[in-house]
Amino acid sequence: MPAENAPASGSLDDDDYPAYTMGRAADVLGTTPAFLRAVGEAGLITPLRSDGGHRRYSRRQLRVAARARELVDQGTPIEAACRIVSLEDQLDDALRLNREIRRKLDADGADT
């Protein structure tokens, strides 16, 4: 079932549920809809679309956009801010995978 048609029960706890309209998301972030469009155009976040074609954002997407906004507020151009946030996410994923592999290797070594 597509996210926009998912039942409301359980959705409120889902970080990926597209609960925020563009206007509400901009209010939460203290920014403008133009900023949200810009981070979308830069490929940092991809909002879901309602049946009527309106952009909808999840809490996870708002956290990502908020990090980009921090960088922009510090003077980083928006395209660079989006790239930095994307690279930070990739690094976090790589570090998490590295920890998992090390734990598995340590556990396998203890079994021998």
C-alpha positions as CSV (number, residue, x, y, z in Angstrom):
1,M,0.0,0.0,0.0
2,P,1.5,3.4,-1.0
3,A,2.6,5.6,2.0
4,E,0.0,8.3,1.1
5,N,-2.8,5.7,1.4
6,A,-1.4,4.0,4.5
7,P,-3.7,3.8,7.5
8,A,-3.1,6.4,10.1
9,S,-2.7,3.9,12.9
10,G,1.1,3.3,13.4
11,S,2.0,6.0,10.9
12,L,2.6,8.6,13.6
13,D,5.6,6.6,14.9
14,D,7.0,6.0,11.4
15,D,9.9,8.4,10.7
16,D,9.4,7.8,6.9
17,Y,5.6,8.5,6.9
18,P,5.1,11.6,4.7
19,A,3.0,13.5,7.3
20,Y,4.1,17.1,6.6
21,T,2.9,19.4,3.8
22,M,5.4,21.7,2.3
23,G,4.1,24.7,4.2
24,R,4.1,22.8,7.5
25,A,7.6,21.4,6.8
26,A,8.9,24.9,6.1
27,D,7.3,26.2,9.3
28,V,8.9,23.4,11.4
29,L,12.3,24.1,9.9
30,G,12.0,27.8,10.1
31,T,12.7,28.2,6.4
32,T,10.8,28.7,3.2
33,P,9.1,26.4,0.7
34,A,11.8,27.5,-1.8
35,F,14.5,26.1,0.4
36,L,12.7,22.7,0.5
37,R,12.3,22.8,-3.3
38,A,16.1,23.6,-3.6
39,V,17.2,20.7,-1.5
40,G,14.8,18.5,-3.5
41,E,16.3,19.7,-6.8
42,A,19.8,19.1,-5.4
43,G,18.7,15.5,-4.8
44,L,19.2,15.5,-1.0
45,I,15.6,14.6,-0.3
46,T,12.7,13.4,-2.5
47,P,9.3,14.2,-1.1
48,L,6.5,11.9,-1.8
49,R,3.6,13.3,-3.7
50,S,-0.1,13.3,-2.6
51,D,-2.8,12.1,-5.0
52,G,-3.2,15.8,-5.8
53,G,0.5,16.2,-6.6
54,H,1.5,18.1,-3.5
55,R,4.8,17.5,-1.8
56,R,4.7,15.6,1.5
57,Y,7.7,15.2,3.8
58,S,8.6,12.7,6.5
59,R,10.3,13.4,9.8
60,R,13.5,11.8,8.5
61,Q,13.5,14.1,5.5
62,L,13.0,17.1,7.8
63,R,16.0,16.1,9.9
64,V,18.1,15.8,6.7
65,A,16.9,19.2,5.5
66,A,17.5,20.8,8.9
67,R,21.2,19.6,8.7
68,A,21.5,21.2,5.3
69,R,19.9,24.4,6.6
70,E,22.5,24.6,9.4
71,L,25.2,24.5,6.8
72,V,23.5,27.1,4.6
73,D,23.1,29.3,7.6
74,Q,26.8,29.1,8.2
75,G,27.4,30.4,4.7
76,T,27.8,27.1,2.7
77,P,26.2,27.2,-0.8
78,I,23.1,25.0,-0.9
79,E,24.5,22.6,-3.5
80,A,27.6,22.1,-1.4
81,A,25.5,21.8,1.8
82,C,23.4,19.0,0.2
83,R,26.6,17.2,-0.9
84,I,28.1,17.4,2.5
85,V,25.0,16.0,4.2
86,S,24.8,13.2,1.6
87,L,28.5,12.4,2.3
88,E,27.9,12.5,6.1
89,D,25.1,10.0,5.7
90,Q,27.3,7.7,3.5
91,L,30.0,7.9,6.1
92,D,27.6,7.0,8.9
93,D,26.4,4.0,6.9
94,A,30.0,2.8,6.2
95,L,30.9,3.2,9.9
96,R,27.8,1.3,11.0
97,L,28.6,-1.5,8.5
98,N,32.2,-1.6,9.6
99,R,31.1,-2.0,13.3
100,E,28.7,-4.9,12.3
101,I,31.5,-6.7,10.4
102,R,33.9,-6.3,13.2
103,R,31.4,-7.7,15.7
104,K,30.7,-10.6,13.4
105,L,34.5,-11.3,12.9
106,D,35.1,-11.0,16.7
107,A,32.2,-13.4,17.4
108,D,33.5,-15.9,14.7
109,G,37.0,-15.7,16.2
110,A,35.6,-16.5,19.6
111,D,33.8,-19.5,18.3
112,T,37.0,-21.1,16.9
